[in-house]
Amino acid sequence: MNTYLLEKVNKNPENLKSFSKKELEILCQEIRRKILHTVSVNGGHLASNLGIVEITVALHYILKIPPDRIIFDVGHQTYPHKLLTGRLEKFHTLRKYGGISGFPNPSESETDLFITGHAGTAISTAIGLQTAEDLKGGKARTVVVIGDGSLTNGVTFEGLNNLGSSRKNILIILNDNNFSISKTRGALSYYLTRWITMPVVNKSKEEIKEIIEKIPRIGEQIIRVGENLEQKTKYLIIPGIFFEKLGIKYFGPIDGNDISQILDVLKNIILYQGPVVLHAITRKGKGYTYAEQNPEKYHSIGPFDIKTGQQNSHSTTTGKLVGKFLEQSAEKYDFYVVTAAMEYGLGFESFAKKFPHRFFDVGIAESHCVIFAAGLAKNRKKPFVGIYSTFLQRTYDQIFHDICLQNLGVILLVDRAGIVSEDGPTHQGIYDLPFLRTLPNFTIFCPYSIKNLYEILNLSLNTENPMVIRYPKELLVEEMQEIKKGGKILCLATGSIASVAFKACEYLNQQGYVIDFIPVSRIKPIEDGVEKILCQYKKIVTCEEGIITGGFGSSILEVCNEKYRDFKVLRIGFPETFIGTGSRNEILKKYFLDEVGIKNRIQDFYENA
Ligand SMILES: Cc1ncc(C[n+]2csc(CCOP(=O)(O)OP(=O)(O)O)c2C)c(N)n1
């Protein structure tokens, strides 16, 4: 693969500044090819990165980074940025154990300022950075790159509101491709789409006048009151008006995949004082036909064949089983399914297609999503909320205030609980249990097998109180057994790690140890049977795929502490830390949570504690 220009930039990023427009175009092609090739082997966020190439190259051409800085919202679209900032040689390790991250990471490069992966933070971060810059009397510039999906996020709105009044010199590039993962949802998206489809952009002044006049009711009025044509066309530019009302200057839209056009506009806009939005229309998946035609599928994809576009493996997920269950139950039960832009990852596409009036995608708006569901429940329409564990963190207050405090029958389907492999520290689903466990009125389940998952889902159809069902991405085992041998140690394991702990106990029992094992799925309130049996053991081991601080093991420790005097508890789980990229197996091994690690720790506890 020819990466001549990319190598030149890799040697010294300053070389980019001497490239001709033709060379910049070729550089964009080299970047696209490199990304396509690497993601086809490692998996990753393909479509978003292919769409953002020209904008990234243009920004690196215009800015001096550092001290100038680009803050990418979410950060899933930083592959071109990584290739332009010294990570070409390591790019083949993208998302691998010990390799470079699929998201910004300051430990890789000083040009990545924050570790990010959750939507909506970039504008607030930029205001903070720029305020500090002003306080220091510095001259560095801050540019935000944000997609139309992330623009709809509530945190983004808070940032925009503050930006308009704080008047900071921040340039926001709105990367508008009409998609988040699925089609972007909400009124703002509707207005942006109107803009794209409106033919006004390339028309002559006379033609623009004609178009405005034809707008029912308000067209003639606009022509009368507008002072000049530019001002008149502004009334067509509804998103422009949205930003300008907030005090943010709006320019655009421009073709965000045309490097010449972006450079011409950027050169002028970068000199503008105060907050500015540049609206760039891009094509998600640009340059790779399969991704252009199906941006949802190629938003985040596992390894695939470049020629055919086919994914190498099609492992099903626990979420897909949940989606299927909902679909089948919907014929008999009256309920609704809600998500914050994660229909595809949750495995809910089929339900959404079959029951479009019972499915609500509210956009990347987790806090709103949870309160919306509370409203449904209060008005006797039973909601299931599908959400990833890591994004659930955004909704702690809403769960507390709008679900648990009101004791409403909202069922939270918490997917990606446990290790999520390649997405790294921003996406690990290991922190939710400790914060959920503190809230009154909740029942929390961590199913340990598919059979157990279905039992819990069936239960949830008839429940009228708040409930959480946490499950991993990977398929759970079909069934799980108990081991009851009257052993001197009891091992209690919950959720996805239970099958690993079971194997470790089974192995030890074969070696002559006597260890009892019980898989536990209802961890709040702790299952009655489990609570009663604890008194029979002096040594108890707990196992969970989450941090041990405040988790399942801690709840067992609390019960023992309240009821018994003479006991020891070994809690096996993750230490209080952030966990990087790698496959689930690699990470479990590193933290001694694989079969061998668990076996060794139980053995040591058995013999020495
Ligand atoms: C708070 C939060 N919710 C959900 C996600 C999952 N997610 C990752 S990227 C993405 C879509 C972002 O869309 P957009 O900003 O338009 O960028 P694009 O990928 O289209 O370039 C979503 C929903 C997330 N990262 N953060």
The ligand as a MOL file (V3000), in Angstrom:
LIG
                    3D

  0  0  0     0  0            999 V3000
M  V30 BEGIN CTAB
M  V30 COUNTS 26 27 0 0 0
M  V30 BEGIN ATOM
M  V30 1 C -23.2310 9.0390 25.8780 0
M  V30 2 C -23.0580 8.1050 24.7100 0
M  V30 3 N -24.1130 7.4050 24.2400 0
M  V30 4 C -23.9610 6.5590 23.1930 0
M  V30 5 C -22.7380 6.4020 22.6020 0
M  V30 6 C -22.5400 5.3830 21.4620 0
M  V30 7 N -22.1410 6.0750 20.2320 0 CHG=1
M  V30 8 C -20.8610 6.1060 19.8010 0
M  V30 9 S -20.6680 6.9770 18.4030 0
M  V30 10 C -22.3170 7.2650 18.3080 0
M  V30 11 C -22.8840 8.0260 17.1600 0
M  V30 12 C -22.3290 9.3900 17.0770 0
M  V30 13 O -22.9420 10.0350 16.0070 0
M  V30 14 P -22.3140 11.3410 15.4190 0
M  V30 15 O -21.9190 12.2430 16.5230 0
M  V30 16 O -23.2670 11.8870 14.4180 0
M  V30 17 O -20.9760 10.8610 14.7180 0
M  V30 18 P -20.7560 9.9750 13.4060 0
M  V30 19 O -20.3690 8.6310 13.8930 0
M  V30 20 O -22.0280 9.9540 12.6250 0
M  V30 21 O -19.6590 10.6450 12.6820 0
M  V30 22 C -23.0040 6.7000 19.3830 0
M  V30 23 C -24.4650 6.7610 19.6120 0
M  V30 24 C -21.6550 7.1380 23.1350 0
M  V30 25 N -20.4200 7.0180 22.6500 0
M  V30 26 N -21.8430 7.9880 24.1660 0
M  V30 END ATOM
M  V30 BEGIN BOND
M  V30 1 1 1 2
M  V30 2 1 2 3
M  V30 3 2 2 26
M  V30 4 2 3 4
M  V30 5 1 4 5
M  V30 6 1 5 6
M  V30 7 2 5 24
M  V30 8 1 6 7
M  V30 9 2 7 8
M  V30 10 1 7 22
M  V30 11 1 8 9
M  V30 12 1 9 10
M  V30 13 1 10 11
M  V30 14 2 10 22
M  V30 15 1 11 12
M  V30 16 1 12 13
M  V30 17 1 13 14
M  V30 18 2 14 15
M  V30 19 1 14 16
M  V30 20 1 14 17
M  V30 21 1 17 18
M  V30 22 2 18 19
M  V30 23 1 18 20
M  V30 24 1 18 21
M  V30 25 1 22 23
M  V30 26 1 24 25
M  V30 27 1 24 26
M  V30 END BOND
M  V30 END CTAB
M  END
